[in-house]
Amino acid sequence: MNDDLFRIRQTANRLMVPLLWLQVPIIGLVAWLTGNDWIEAGGLAILIDAMMTAAWLWRPDAQSTRLTVAIAYVAMVSLIVASCKGSYLQIDAHMYFFAALAILAVYCDRDVVLAGAGAIAGQHLVMNFVAPALVF
């Protein structure tokens, strides 16, 4: 890997980790505004971010960390969609999945984008059968 690509990915990590932590209050606020359990949603978001941060602190420049960030980002978007349960905003919140893939492209890593897309597809497939009200 060349030095420029390495620096881009380092910078992306330094931006993505705080961005993921910024999602926690947003998820809680969305859940609260839509009348859903904001404590549960916020707690799950904190748990996801804690695991992602642990991976980042352990190996900040590893591909596994980039993949963990991608999965965590998709999980946060899923929590936002689930936090909109019962609201007219739930379908509109799905657009954030597309934005998440575009944001993950900052890593300039095909595997990160594919991991994010795979996580989105897997989440929709599983949730369609397990708890469709949290998705649609």
Summary of the structure (lengths in Angstrom):
residues: 136
radius of gyration: 15.0
end to end distance: 41.3
largest distance: 49.0
contacts: 422
relative contact order: 0.14
helix: 85%
strand: 0%
